[in-house]
């Protein structure tokens, strides 16, 4: 917890077993009065997330708000995402490709919704959390899935549509090859007689969309060491 020793206000909170609303207000006013601005700020927030077993609703809102602001609106390209942001975010929040915290999965969905452009890698990663839940029964999505069965439910369809963010054009759903590949893996992991009827409708509507990508040359406002953040927490 060296990153907490470097941040005195956060260090006062780190030893608690529960983060209360007053603690979150303290963090807003004294630890991060301007929001997250450096990689050290992110390390402090993640250390608190991982060290305090019980958290209030105010923490959940603060965690999602602060990291979304840093990733989408403070880091370049501001208001959007690119492949570098996405790789960093996936490394930050997952272990062996699996997001284990429901709050951190909510953060990913919020980042997707807040960004004007989302590289297909992040959408594919979020979709794969559903496959992991169905096929292996582990991960954050498995913990929040209201019905455990080897098929696509209405809840699963809502989750998929939230990620895809695509509007149907003349009944067709244009997706990147990467997202289609993950959906095919999900289909292979399910048993058709357990699937919601809307699942087949969604698969039938998909067409391949080619995606033009800008040349990537920029700075995320975090050092390369952040890509190995899990080893520091």
Secondary structure, 3 states (H helix, E strand, C coil): CHHHHCCHHHHHHHCCCEECHHHHHHHHHHHCCCCCCCHHHHHHHHHHHHHCCEECHHHHHHHHHHHHHHHHHHCCCCCCCCHHHHHHHHHHHCECCECCCHHHHHHHHHHHHHCCCCCHHHHHHHHHHHHHHHHHCCCHHHHHCCCCCCCCCHHHHHHHHHHHCCCCECCEEEECHHHHHHHHHHHHHCCHHHCCHHHHHHHHHEEECCCCCCCCCCCCCCCHHHHHHHHHC
